[in-house]
Amino acid sequence: MPHPVTPPSGDAPPPPSQETINDLLNTIFTAKTSASSIDACYGLCEILLSSVGVAGLNDYGVITEIKKAAADKKSGLRRESGQNLLGAVLERFLPRQPISEVVLLLQDSNLVGVALDALSDKGAVVRDAAQYGLDATFGILSPEALITGLLPALVEYLSKKTGKWQGTVGAYKLLQKMADKAKVSLGGTKEEAIEKDLLRESLGAKLAGLIPIVEGGMHDLKSEVEKQAVATMNSLTTLLSNDDVAPRIPLLVDTMQHPSSQTLQKAIHALSQTTFVAIVTSPVLALLTPFLERSLNSPTTAQEVLRQTVVIVENLTKLVHDPIEARTFLPKLIPGVKSVCDRASLPEVREIAERALATMEKAMGDDKDVVARTSGEDVAKVLDEQIKANGGLASQQELFKQARPYISDMVAIDVNYRYVNRISGRIAPYIKTFLKDAEAPQKVADAVQKYYVEEDERKYGVPEKEDDGEVEIVNADFSLAYGGMLLLSHTNLRLLKGHRYGLCGRNGAGKSTLMRSIANGKLEGFPPQDVLRTCYVEHNQGEDADISILEFVAKDPEIATQGLERISEVLAEFGFTAGPEGRQSERVGSLSGGWKMKLALARAMLQRADVLLLDEPTNHLDVANIAWLENYLKSHPDITSLIVSHDSGFLDNVTTDIYHYEPNKKLACYKGNLANFVQIKPEAKSYYTLSASTVQFKFPPPGILTGVKSQTRAIIRMSNVSYAYPNAPKPSLSDVSCQLTLSSRVAIIGPNGAGKSTLIKLLTGETIPSTGKVEKHPNLRIGYIKQHALEHVEMHLEKTPNQYLQWRYQHGDDREVHMKQTRALSEADRAQMDKWVDLKDGKSARQVESLVGRQKYKKTFQYEVKWRGLLPKNNTMISRETLSELGFDKLVQEFDDHEASREGLGYRELQPKVISKHFEDLGLDPEIANHNEIGSLSGGQKVKVVIAGAMWNNPHLLVLDEPTNFLDRDSLGGLAVAIRDFKGGVILISHNEEFVGALCSEQWHVNDGRVALKGNAAISLDRFEDSRPSSGVNSTAASSVVSSAVNSGIEDNSDMKFRARKKKKMTKKEVKEREVRRRLRHIEWLNSPKGTPHPPDTDDEDN
């Protein structure tokens, strides 16, 4: 249809007569050409608009004539003219008299349905005219009007089963256009972006009612309807704005289109493998609730699928932070979950269902900190008051009764979604025909808007800006969720240039999550990289690059533009010396953890960062380097830092402000460092003390070591050990001698790259010494947590923690022990196994195949040797010393490890339920341990898996290389308390002075390849939150050395011989008495009833 330009109207003329309108209607329906008919349509609209307005459409019977023409089956001309008139009315009345939306969209006339029916007309011109009217309507309406006016009309039409299929397709297309219009897109004005956001939120809230209607069309017998319904459903699902569910949407839509138990099971399985981290809102619940409800209520659902379903329900519920939304959807799921509690055959499923039920009830019941919704009736009362205050209604009161709820509902949308500055535009244009005074409509609209702006500020508060003259670089309003819980809700982050902010919060508060969201550009409102250059520095030392440090840094395209000379200068500032023999020429993979962290900081500096995101920057750094980092940050006032650290001393020395995660899920900023913050909030003292109040670790008892009756007897010893890396100019360690006992609490201290980790690897058998000897008790079990802790599980990311532990110990010993370098067979080892052995026992020389058994022999062990090519009856028992002389040390050590592990596992049942309890003892939720893949776990959870794996076989000695690097404050406290109470030996590397001082009474200082044993130091028990007040007098290191069994040589046991308990030889009298007792017992048994078991004969009887 053409769009004639309408000249502006002057003073309103008198109302036209009925005859005038009838003549125009006659012209419209009898015109010889379409152009003449259209001209008459616009003429009629202009006469009505300039006089009586929208009321004339009903008063003069215009709408009645449109309906009659549309229903005329005989005359295609009348049907075409009727659609032309409808299009003209929609096009002209809606923008100029918005109150016409009530008459045209919502009244009984509902002309949208008339236009949709016309889409099935045989005449193409009729269909085109009808489509023109629908498109014009869609383009004119505001987001509020689309939701309050057009959407109900479409829902009403699609709910009728008598509609034509072409009209149904047309209605689905309009729904699709509405959803597509709400999509986030780049470009456009700010006002357009606001309208998109408003439409997306308000339409998303209606999804619960729309999805069943559209899903019904996906099963229509008419292929055109089915195809369009699928397209509409795909568009509607874009309203979710949930990155967790988005990858599953194609599968979910396919399940709707092809419903069956198999497709439902696939959908539930896919959802169960999803880690829900984003806030769950009404659109997400609207999409997922039907699937979950169907799965819960189906009698044929398998137990595993039921388990997955209730887990999904629980996880979703935890992320629903609005009880009003929870009460809308969760009551549909509660009967199904209760049914699972009652009828599920597996106790585990019933237990999870009970837990999910409790979570759902809590989600629906807690109204604290929840802002109540504003209803249309609430708005109507405010509107009535303001209309009355401005002179009241002048005319058309019947029409106002219909318009009142429509206007109120539109305003309620703006209020509830916090677009309160749009309220005036939803009122003034709609009420101007009802009020006497020409200025009254705007006064009423402004007053209502002012009222709700003040209400919004009362509910959500007014952000306070400090006018301190400093440069503000970030001011972001956002929400944050992760791992089954809402972390931050509608909070603000404001950063000033040059300030250094510490992020503090309890376990799971979301400190690293916030940092990663900023680094990945996903934090709402945070400036992008091209506006504010942000660099993320984290503890990630796992790479093993073979290129030089200089080449590694220059690989970054942004850094390379500065030139190698500038890169070399900056690296030199960080301690990486230049030149062929300098550290810049070394391989990245050869760096210790501390130097790798310095390298990451150097790269950030070269990227000219405006904001540094420092995630545990002091990890792997020694005291000198921590002091250097503190000085570096404080001497660069042009760089803003956001720091997450468990080193309270570092935060005290560096930070200018503290951002704290408040209990109401907000971020609060406190001026000053951590000490100042603790004065304001004393409960934050946990940042200074080690506590197991939130996360509790419980280590298993170590078990008995044969021949070791004292806690101070050496169980592992290094004698004159030296070690040099291949092609290294000098050895990393030289002439080291030391030993450990079951009571050892040893801290290995030294600068980065001094050889601390190398010393640990030599002790545990991970590395073979170049010279010297490492001895240990044959049955000693060692639990080892590497510096790069996640190496333990990197090859098992597809397994659950429970499956990983089963794999690791399924053959009766620790499979990871066999992966050590010392266990791998070298060429020399293979040659040794091919060696012919002559025992001088009269038999010919033979080749050793394996060791198959072991038993005590005098003060040592002898081993059963299986010979290659010979039957087991030819096996020979050979002593440990003989095998060692023959060169089979590695074979003996491997068998000892197997026996030690087997002995430890003898106390364990490798069953999922027992393993689950073990994980629970070490702070990992059993649900996560049993059902979540390791690849989906957070860094802290992976470390707990590693610790659980190391502690499964009840080790006697726990070896920890930088244990504080991957654990949050509460987990660190739990670990410290567990180590303090552990009955075995502990040796650890840590730069965390607080952790070392609280636990370790002995220190080994490593520097320049030498190890100095500093003796016992006083333990600072007051660093534990549950410690008793100390006497105030600490023992000195010198006085402690005297009482040290290790240093004084007491129980030195230099040969590492462990004696078995020797049986005392009986005298002749004792033998005779024993025989008498046994004979009497036998006689008593002969006189006992048939079937009585014979009493055993033992040597340790009392009588």
N, C-alpha and C positions, 0 to 999 in steps of 0.2 A: 504493500500500500504506500502511496506517496505521503509526504508529510507537509501539507500546506502551512505556510507561516500565518499565524494568527495575529492580527494587529492588536495592540493594547486597547483595553476597554476603558471608557471614561466613566462617568457616573452611572450607577446601575439603572437601567431602564425598567419600566413596569413589567410585571410578569406577563408572558405571552398567553394568548387565549388558547383553549383546547383545539379550536379550529385551525389555528396557525401550526400547532404541533402536528395535528392530523395531516395537514397538507404536506408538511415536510416528510412525514413518515410515508405518505403515499408516493411522493417523489422518489424516495429512497428505494421502495420496493417495486416501482414500475418503470424506473429509468431504463433507457434503451442501452446505455453503456455503463460499464463498471465505473468509469471516471465520473460520470454524472451522479451515480449513486453515492460514491465516496464524497463528492463535494457536498451533497445534501446532508450526509452524515456529519461532516465537520460543521456545517452550518447549524444543524440542530444542536450540537454540543455547545457552540458559541452562544446561541440564544439562551440556553439554560444556564451556562456558567456565568453569563453577564447579568442574570436576573435572579432566578430562584435557587440556582445552584443544584447540589446533588439531590435535594428533596424532590426536584421535578422529575427525576428518573422514575420514581414510583407514582408520583401524583398524576403525571400525564400518560402513564401506562407504557413508557418506553421499554422498560425491562420486560413487560408482558409481551410486547410485540416481538422483541428479540427471541423470546422462548418459542412463541408461535411459529415464527419463521424457521427456527432451527428444527422444529418438529414436522414441518411441511414435507411430506414424502413425495408429493406430486411435482412441486416446482423447484427445480434446482436454482432458478434465478432468485427466488425468495430466500432460499437457504444461504446463497452467496451474499445477498444484500444484508441479511440478518447478521452474518459474521463480520461484514464490513462495518456495520453500525456498532457491533460489540467491540471491535478493535478500536474504532474511533472513541468510544466512550472510555475504554480502559486507558487509551493513550493520552487523552486530554484531561479527564477528571482526576486520575490518580496523582499526577504531579501538582496540579493547581488547587485541588481541594482534597487534601489527604484523608479527610473524614469519609470520602467516598470509598476508601478501602473497606470500611465496615459494611457499606451497602453492597458493594460488588463482590466481596470475597466471603463474607460471613453470614449475611442474611439468608433467609430461606431461598432467595433467588440464586445464590452461589453460581455466578456466571462462569467460573472456572470449569465446572463440570460440563456446561453447555459447550464451551470451546473444545474440551477434550473429546466429547462425543462427536463433534463435527470432524475430527481427524479421521473418522472412518467413512466419511462421505465419498460417494463415487466420483464426484466432480473434483478435479484437481484444484480449481479456483476456490472452492469452498474450503478445502483442506489448507490451502495456502493462507487464506484470510484468517482461519482459526489459529493457525500456527503463529501468524503475525501478532494477533492479540495476546497470545500467551507469552511470546518473547518480549513484547512491549511491557507487559505486566512485570515480568521477572526483572527486566532492566531498570524499572522505575523504583521498585520497593526497596526500602532500607533493610539492613539485617534484622532489626527488631520486627519490622512488618512481615518479612519473609517467614519468620518463626511464628508470629502471632496470627498472621492472616493467611498467607498462601499455604503454609505447611498443613494446617488443619483441613483446608479445602482438599488438598491432595490426598491426605490420609482418609478423609471421608469418601472420596471417589474410589480409591483403591480397595476400601473395605466392602464396597458393593460388589456383589458377584454378577450383576446384570450388565456391567459396563462392556463396551466393545473392546476387542483386544488392541485395536489401534490406539484407543484412548488410554488403555492401561500402559502401553508402551510410552505414550506421550507423558503420562504422569511419572513413570519411572525416569524418563529423561530429565524432567524438571527437578526431581530429587537429586539426580546425578549432577545436574548443573549447579544445584545449591551446594552440594558437597565439594565440587571442583572449585567453586568460587571461594570456598573457605580455605583452600590449600595455601600453605606458606609458599611465597614466591619472592624472588629478588626484584628489586626495582619498585617503582610506584611511589606515591606520596605517603606521608605519615598517616593522613586520614584514611587512605585506602588500606594501609596495614592495620590500623585500628579496627576498621570494619571487618576485615578478614578474621582477625583474632576474635572479635565479638561473635561473628557468625559461627566460627569453628567451635567455640566454647558452648554457645547456646544450642546449636544443632547437635553437638555431641551429647548434651544432656537429654536429648529426645531419642537417642539411638535405641533405648530399651523398647520403645513402641514401634520404631521403624523396622528393626531387624526382622521380626516375625512376618511383617507385611511383605518385605522384599524377599525373604526366604521362601514365602509361599509362591511368589512368581518364578522362582528358580526351578519349581517343579511343574510349571504350566505345560500343558500339552502342546501349546502353540510355540514353536521354536523361536519365533521372533520375541515373544514375551520372555521366555527363559533366557535368551541371550542378553536382552536388555537388563533383566533383573540381576544377572551375574555382574554385568558392567556397573550397575548402580551399587551393588553390594561392595565391589572393589573400591569404588569412590567413597562410600560411606566409611569404610574401614580406615581411610586416610585421616579421619578425624581423631584417631586414637592418640597420635603424637607420643607413642610409647615405643622406645627402641627395643625393649625386651620382647614385645609381642610381634612387632613388625615383621621379623623374618618368618614367623609362623602363619601369617595371614593367608598366603596362597593355599596352604594346606587346610586351614580352617574353612575358607570359602569353598574349597573342593569337597570338604566333609559335609557342608550344608547342601551342596548341589547333589551329592551322591551319598545320602545317609545310609549307613550300615554299621553293624557292630565292629567290622574290621576298620573302616575309615575312622570311626570314633576312637578306637583303641590307638590308632596311629597318631591322631591328634592329641590325645591325652599323654601319650608317651613323649611326643615332641614338646609339649608344654612342661612335662616333668623334668626335661633336660634343660629347661630355661632357668637361668638365674635372674630372678626378678629383683631389680634394683630401683627402678623408677617408681614414682608415686602412682598408685592405682586409683584412677578416677572413674567417674560414672561411665564414660564410653568403653573403657576396658572391661568393666564388670558387665556391661550390657552385652558385649560380644562373647565373653567367656562363660557367663552364668548358664546359658542354655546347654552348652556342652557338658559342663560339670554336673548340672542337674540330671541330664540324661544318663550320664555314667553312674551316678550315685543311686539312681532309682531303678536301673535295669537289673532284673533278677539274674541275668546271665553274665554280668560283669565279673571277670576273673579277680581273684584276690590281689594279685600284683597291680592290676589296673585300679582297683579300689584304693590300694595304698598310694599309688601315684596321684589319684584324684584328690584324696584328703590332704596330701602334702601340698598340692597346688592351691587348694582352698585355704590352707593355713598360711602359706606364703603370701598369697594375694591379700588375705585379710590383714596381715601385719602391715601392709603398705597402704591400706585404706585409712587415711588419717581423718576422714570426715565421717562421724557417726551417722549423719543424716543420709549420706550415700550408702553407708553400710546397712542401715535399716531398710533401704529401698530394695537391695538385692539379696542380702544374706538370708532373710527369712525364707527365700525360695530354696536355699541349700541346706538349711538347718535340719529339716525332716530327713533328708538323705544322709547327712552325716550322723544323725542320731541312729538311723537304721543300721549304718555300718558299725557303730558302737555296739549294737545289740546282736547283729547277725553275722558279722565277719568271723570266719573260722580261725584266722591266724591271730594270736594274742598281740603281735606287733602292730597289725593293722588296727585292731580295736584301740590300742594304746595311742596311736597317732591320731585316730579319729576323736578320742576323748580330749586330746590336747588341742586339736583344731576347733572343737566345739567350745572349749574354754576361751580360746583366742577370739572366736566369733562373738561370743557373748560380751567379752570385754570391749571389742571394737564397737559394738552397738550401744553399749551402756555408758561410755565415758563422754560426757558432754563438756568436760572441762576444757577451757581455751578454744571452744568451738563457737564460731560466729553464726548466729541464727539467720536463716533465710528471710528475706522480705517477700511477702506475698502480694499479689495484685490487690487484694482487699485492703492491706495495710496502706498501699499507695493511694487507693481510692479515698480513704478517710482523709489523708493529708490534702489530696486534690480538692475534695469537697469543701474543706475548711478554707482553702485559699480562694476558691471561686466565690464562696459566700462573703469573704472579706473584701472582694473586689466587685461587688454589685450583684452577684448572683446570675442566674440564667435568664436570658431575654426571650428566647424562642426555641422551637423544635426540641422540646423536652423529651419527647418520645425517642427521637433519634439519639439524644444524649444518653438515655438509659442504655442504648445498645453500644454507644461509643465508650462509655465510662469504663467497663471492664477491659475493653480492647486497649485503651490508652494506658490504663493502670498496669496491665500485663507487660506492655512494652517498657514502661519505666522500671518495673521490677527486674526485668532482664538487665538493664543498665546498672541498677543498684547492686544486684547479686554478683555480677561479674566485674564490678568496680569501674564502670565507664560512666561515672556520675556526671561528667561534663557534657554528656550527650542528652541529658534528661530534658533540657529546655526545648530541644528540637523535636522531642516526642510529644510535647504538650501544646505549645503555642499554635502551630499550624492546624492542629486538630480541633481546637475549641474556639477559634475566632468567629465562627458562625453562630456560636451560642451566647456570647456575652454582649452587653450593651455598649460598653466603652471600647473604643478601638485600641486603646493601649492596655486594656485589662488582660488579654490573653498572654502577652509577654510578661506582665507583672506576676501573673499566676505561675507561669512556667519558671521564671527566675526564682520565685519564692520556694517552689517545690524543690528545684535543683539545689538551692542554698541549704535547705533542710537536710537533704541527703548527702551533700558534701560534708556537712558537719557531723552527720551520723557516721560516715565513712572514717573520718578522722578520729571520732570517738572510739570506733571499733578497732581500727588498725593502727592508730597513732599517727603523729606527724613526724616524719624524719627530721631530726635536728642536724643542721649543718653548722659546723664551728667556723666562725669567721676569724681564723687565726693567721691569715696572711700567707699560709703555706700553699704550695701547689698541689691541687688534688688531681691524681692521675687515674683513679678508679672510684666509681660510685655505682655499685651493681646491686640490684634487688633480685633475689633468686630463691629457689628451693632446691634441696639436694636429698637424694635417697640412695641407699646401697644395702645389699645383702639382707633383705627381709625386713628393713625398718626405715622409717623416715628419719633422716638425719637433721636436716634444717628445713624450716618451713617459713616462707615469706620473710626472709631476713635480708640484711644489708651488709655489704662489704665495702668499706671506704679506705683507700690507701693514699697516703700523702708521700710526696717525693722525698727520698732520703731516709724515711723511717724504716726501722727493722722490727717486723711484727713476729711474735712467737704465737704459734697455734697450739692451744692447750685444750685437752679434753680427755674424758675417760675412755676406757677401752671400747672400740666400736663407735666412737663419736663421729668419725669420718674425716680425720685430718688429712690423711694421704689421699682419700677420695676427692676431697675438695681441691687439693693440689693437682691431681691428675685431670680433673675436670677443667681447671684453668689451663693446664698445659695443652690439652687436646682441643681447646677452643670450644668446649661444650657448656661452659658456665654462662648462663643467661645474663646479659648486661655487661660482661667483662670485655674490654676493648680487644679487637682482633690484633694479630701479629703486625699488620702493616701500620697500625696506629700506636701500639705499645709493644715493644719487643720483650717477650717473656721467655726465659730459659729455665728448664726443669733439670735440677741436678739431684739424682737419686742414687741409692746404694745398689749399683748394678755392676759388679765386677766379674761377671761370668764369662765375658768374651775372651777369646784366645787368639789374638791377631798375631800373624807372623811378620807384619810389616813394622817399620821403625815408628817411634813415637811421632817424629816430625812428619812423616808421610801420612800417618793415621789422622793427625789434626788437619793437614792440608787437603785431605780427601773431601772435607766439607766444602761445597761450592761457595757458600757465603764467606767462609774464612779464607779460602784460597785467593780471593780477589785482593787481599791485603798484602800478599807476597810472602815468600819464605823467610825473608829477613825479619819482617815484623813478627811473624809467627814464632820464629826462633827467639826473638827478644822477649816476648811475653812468656814463652815456656821457661826461659832462663829466670824470669822473675819468680816463677813458681818452683824453682829448684832444679829444673831440667837443664843441666849444663849442655852447652853446644859443643860441636866438634866431633871428629870421628870416634874419639874415645869417650865422649860425653854421654850423659844419660839420654839425650834426644835420639841417639843412634840405636838405643836398645829396643828390643821387641816389646810391643805392648803386652803380649802374653807373659813376659817375664817379670812384670811389675807386681809388687805386693799390693794388697788391698788399699793401703793408705796412699800409695803413689797413684793408683788408679783413680781414687777420689780427687786427688790434686789435679790429675789430668782432666777430669770432667769439669772441675772449676775453671781451669785454664781455658778450656774450650768455650765455656760460658762467657768468660771475659772477652775472648776474641770475637764473640758474636755481638758484642756491644749491648748487653742486656740492660733494659730499663728496670725490669723486675726479675729478681732471682728467686726461684722456688727451690728451697733447700730442704730436701727430705733426708733426715738423719745425716747431716754433713760431717759429723765428727766420727761416724763409724769408720773403723780401720785407721784412724789418725792417732798418732802418739801425742804425748803432752806438748811437745815442742811445736808440732804442726797445728794442733788445736789453738795454741796461743797465736801462731802466725795467722790462722784463719780469722780469729777474733779481731786482730789488728787490721787485717785486710778489709773486713766488712766495715769497721768503724772509721777507716780512713778514706772511704769512698762515699761521700754524702750525696752523690748524684745517683746512686743505685738504691732502689727500694727492695727489701728482702722480706719474704714470707717463709718462716722457718718452722719445721716440725723436728723436734729433737727430744730424746729422753735424757739428755745430759743437762741436768738442772743448772750446773755451774756455768756451762756454755750459754744457756739462755739468760742467766743472771748478768753475765758480762757483756752480752751483745744487744739484747732487745731494748727497744725504746717504748714498745707497746705490746700488750698481750691481748690476743683475740681468744675468748673463751667460749666453749660450747655450753650454753646455758640449758637448764632442764626443760625449758619451754620450747626447745628446738630453735633457738635464736643464737646469733653470734653477738657477743657483747665485747666492746673494746675498753680496755683498762689502760690508763697511762702508767708508764714506768715498767720496770723489769719484773721478773718472776717473783722476787722477794717482796716487792711492793704489792703485787697482785695477791700474794698469800696473806698479807696483812689485812687486805680488804675481804678476802674469802678464805678463812682459816681451813675450810674443808679441803682446799686444794693442797694441803700439806703432803698429800700422797705423792706429789711430784718430787719431794725430798726424801721420802722414806720408802722402804721396800715392804710391800704388803701383799698378802695372798687373800685379801678380803673379797675381791671380785673374781679373780682367776686362780684356781687352786690346782697345783700339780701334786700328784702322789706317786713317788717312785717305788717300784717293787723292791723288796729286800734282796740283797745280793746273793745269798746262799753261802754254803760252806766251801772253803778251800782245804783240800786234804793236806794235813800237816801244818796248817797255819793256825796256831792257837792264840796268837797275840795280834792285836790291831796294829802294832808297830813293827811287825816283821816284814822285811822287804818281799814284795811279790813280783817286781819287775825291776831290772837293773840294766844300765848302760855302762860299759867299761871301755874307756879310752877310744871312744867312737869319733870318727871324722867322716865328713861327707862333702863332696864337691859335685856341683851340677856339671853335666857334660860340656866340655869346651870352656868352662869357667876359668878365669885366670887364678883364682884362689879359692880354697874350700869355704863353704858356707859355715861349717862347724868344725872345730879342731879339738881333739883330745878331750871329749866330754865324758864325764863320769857322774852318774846320779842314780837315784833309786826312789821307788814309791812304795807306800804301804797302804793298808786298808783305811787307815786314819788320815791319810794325806789330804791336805787342802792346799794345793800348790797353784800359784799364779805365775805364769811365764810373762815377763815384762821386758820390753826393749823397743827400740825405734823401728820404724817401718823398714822392711827388707833386711832385718838383722838375722833372720833364720829361725824365728819362733815356730812358724808352721812346719818348717823342716824338722825341727826337734821333735815335734808331736808325731810327725809321720814316721820318724825313725823309731820312736817308742812303741807305736802301735803296729809296726810291721808293714806300713804302707810303702815305705821306702827302704832299700837295702843300703846299709852303711858301706862306705868305701873301705874303711879300716875299723878295727875294734869289734866289740861283741855286744849284742843285745840279748839278754836272757829274761825269761819270764816263767812264772809257775805254769806247768803243763796244762792245768785246768783253768787258768785265768781267762775270764770273759771280759771283753772290753767293749763299752758302748762309745762310739766315736761320732761326733757331730763336726763335720768339716767347716772350714771358714766359708766356703761357698756352699752353704747348707743344702741348697735345693738341688745340687748335683745328685743327691741320693734318690730323688724321685723324678728327675727330668726324663728318664726313659720309661716312665709308667704313667704318663699323664692321662691315658685313657682308662686306667683302673680307678676304682674307688679306694680310699685308704684301707678299708677292710680287705679288699682283694689284694692290694699291694702287700700287706703283712702276710696274708696266706701264701702268696707267691714266694715271698722272701724266705719263709721258714718251712715250706711244705715238705722238704726232703730231710727234715730233722736237724738241720744246721742252718747257719746264716749264709745265704747264697752270695751276699755282697762281699763276704770275706774272701771268696774265691776270685773276686774281681780285682783284688789288690795286686800291685806290681810284684810283690814278693811271692805271690802264688802262681803267677804266669810262668810257664815253662820256657826257659831260654834255650838256645842251642846247646849251651853247656849242660843244662839240666837233662835235655834229651840224650846227650852223649852219656851222661851219668847213668840214666835208666837203662842204656844199652850195655853198660859195663858188666863184665862177667865177675861174679863174686865167688871166691873159694874160702869156705869157713874152716878148712883144715879138719873137717869132721869125717873124713873118709869118703865123702861123696864128691862127685865132680862139680866143677864150677857151674853156677847158675846165674840167671838174670832176674832181678827183682821186678815183679809186676805191680804189687801194691801192698800196703799194710792193711790187715783186716781185723786186728784185735790188739788189746793192750792189757797188761796186768802188772801188779806191783812185784818188784823183784829187789829184795834187800832194801837199800835206801833209794832206789830209782825205779824205772819202769823197764819192762821188756815187751817187745812188740812181735806179734804174729805176722810173719812175712809170707805172702803168697808168691810162689815162683812162677815165672812165665813158662807156659807150656806144660806145667805139672799139675796133678790133681791136688785138691785141698788136703788129702792125707799126708802129702809131702811138705806141708807148711812147717816152718821152723820158728822157734822163739829166739829172738836176738835182742840183746840189751841195747839201751839207748846210746850208751857210750860207743859200742861197737859200730852201730849204724852211723853215728856221727863221724867216727874215724874213717868209715868207708865212703863218706861224702854225701849221705842221704839226710842232711839236716832239714832241707825244705820238705821232704816227704814226712819226716817225723813231726815237724811243726804243723803241717797241714792236718795230720791225723789228730794231734793234740787239740787243735782248734775245733775239729769236728766233735771230738769227745767232750770238750768243754761246753760247746754250744748244745750238744745233745743232753748233757747233764742239766744245763740251765732250762732247756725246754721240757725236761722231765717234770718240771713243776707247772707246766702250762698245757692247756688244751687248746689246740689250734681250731677253735670253733668260732663262727661269726659272733655269737652272743658274748663269748668270753673276750674276743678281740674288741668288740664294741665297748665293753666295760673298761678295758685297758685304755682305749682312746678317751673315754669319759674321765678317767683318772688323770689324764694329761691335758685336760682342758678343751677337748674337741667334742662338739655336739655329736651324739651317736647317730642322729639322723644324717648329718653331713658325712660322718665316717662310713656309713653303710650304703649311701645312695648317691652321693655327689662325686663326680670324677675329679681326680686330683688336679687336672688341668683347669678346672673351674674355680679352684680354691684361691683365697687371697694368700699373699706372701706369709703372713703370720700363721695362717692355718696350715700351710705346707710345712713350715718349720715344726709345728706340733706333730705332724705326721712323721717327720724325720726323727724327732725325739722319741716318739712312741715306738718306732721301728728299732731304734738303738737300745731301748730299755726292755724289749719284749723277752729277751732270753736271760733276764736277771743278771746284768753285768756286775762284776766286782769293782771295776774301775771305769769311771765316766770321764771321757775326754771331750772338752768343749773348746772349739776354736772360734773366738769372737761370738759367744752366744748372745750378746746383748744387741747385735746388729739388726736382727729381724723381728724382735719382740717389742710390743708396746709396753708402756709403763706398768700396767697391771699384770701382764704376762711375765714381765721381768721380775716383779715382786713374787709371783707364784713360783717361778723357777728358783729364785734365791732361797725361799723358804724350803722348797723341796730338797735343794742341795744341802742346806744346813742340816736337815733331818735325815739325810741319806746315810746308810750304814756302811757304804763302801768308800773307796778312794775317789778323789776328784782332782783333776788337773785341768786348768783352763788358761786360755789367752784372752785378755781383755784390756782395752784402754780405758774402760769405765772404772775410775778409781773408787767410786761409791760401791760398785758391785764387788770389786776385789777386796776392798777394805772390810766389807761386811762378812766375807766368807773365808778368805785365804790367810792362814797363819804362816805360810812359808812362801817365799818368792825366789824365783830363779831369774836372774837378770842376764839377758842375752845381748851381746854387743861384740862387734868385730870378730865374730866366729867363736867367741868364748862364752861359757856359761858359768856365772858366779852364783853359788848357793848362799843366799843372804840369811838363812836361818829363819826362825819363827818370829813373826811380828804380831803385835796385839790385834785382836779382832774387834772391830767396832760394832758390838751388838746393838748399840743404840740406834743404828741405822735401820733396824727392823722395827716396824710399827708395833709388834706384839712383844718387844723386848722389855725386860724389867729394868728399872733404873740402875745404872752402873755405880760402882763404888767411887768412881772419879779418878782412880789410880790405874793407869795402864801399865802393863809390864813392858819393859824395854826389850828391844831386839836382842841385846847382848845377854840379858838374863835368861831369855827364852832359849837361846842356842844351847845352853848347858843341858837343858832338860830334853833336848830333841834326840830321840832314839836314832833317827837317820844320821844326824851329824856326829853323835858321840860314838857311834860304832856299836851300840848295844844291839843285840840280836842281829848282828851284821849278816850272818849266814852267807859268807862270801861265795860258797860253792853252789848256792841256790838249790841245796838238797832238801827235799821235803819228805820227812819221815812219816810213814804210816803208823797207826797205833799198834804197838807190839803186844801180842797176847801173852799174859803171864803164865808161866809153866806151873802146872798143878803138882802138889806133893802127893806121895803115895796114899796118905790118909785121906786127902781130899778126893782122890780118884775113887777110893773104896766107898766113901760116903755118897758119892754121886751114883755109883752102881746100885747101892741100896735104895736110894730114892727112886731110881728108874724102875727097879724090880717091883717095889711096892706100888708104884703107879700103874705098872702093867697088870699086876694082880687085881687092882681095883677096877681096871678097865674090863678085865675078863668077867667080873661079876656084875657089870653094868648091863642095862637093857640092850637088846640087839639094835644095831644101827648107830650106837654112840661112837663118835669119831675118836680115834686113838690120840691121846695127849702127846704133844711134841716133846722130844728129848732135846734139851738145850743145855749150854754150858754155863749160863749166867743165872742159875737158880739161887733162891735164898734158902731153901730147905729141901 
